[in-house]
Amino acid sequence: MRNLSWCIVTFVSMDSVGGGAGLEVKWDKAGKRAQYDGWNTSIAVRLGSKTGILDGKMVKLESAPFISDAQNIKS
């Protein structure tokens, strides 16, 4: 049997982590896109996409962002 323990991905709520870490969080509801700015850096991710933008450069994400509880989305 193949050992897949190295493949584990942990998902965290960026709404709570981002704000708590001092990042400015912006949500574009129409574009389903979140942007986080702070610490002299910027990252943007789009729901369902395995690519993001880090400081203006496209980067590959291990997994696509998703919403686990749509009631927590703020306009």
N, C-alpha and C positions, 0 to 999 in steps of 0.2 A: 504494500500500500504506500502511496506517495505522501510524504509529509508536506502539508500545505500551511503549517503554522506561520510561515513567513508572509503569507498572503493576507493576513488579517488587516482589515481597514477599520478604524474607529471613526465614527461620525459624531460631531459635537454641534450644538446649536451656536451658530456664528452670531446670532442676534445677542445672546447673553454673553458669550465669550468676547466678541468684538467690542461691545460697549464697556464691558468690565475691564478690558485691557487698554482702554484709552483710545480705541480706534473710532473714527467717525464712520457710522454705518448709514448708507443710502440704499433705499430699495426702489427700483423701477418696476412697478406692478405690471405695466403694459408689456415691458420687455422681459419680464421675469428675470431681472438682473440685480445682483447685489454688488455694491462697491464698498470697500473698506479702505480708509485712508488714515495714516498715522505712522509714527516711527520713521519718518522720511521715506515712506514707501506707499504704494497703492496696489490693490489687487481687486479684480472684478471677476465675478463668476456668473454664469447663466444656468438656470435650472435645466437639467437634462443634458448639459454639454460637458464633455470631458476635456475641454480646453478652457483656459482662463487667460487673463491679461495681468501680468506682473510688471509694474513699472513700464508700461507701454509695449511690452514684448509678450507674444503668445507663448503660453506654457501648457504642457500636457498635465492633466490631473489624473490621479489613479482611479477615481470614480466620479461620476457626475453628481453635482449637488441636487438635493431633493428636499421637499417639504414633507415632514411627517405629520404635521398638525396645521392644516390650512387656516384654522381659526386664529393662529398667532400672527398672521401676516397683517402688517400695518400699512395703511395707504400713505 
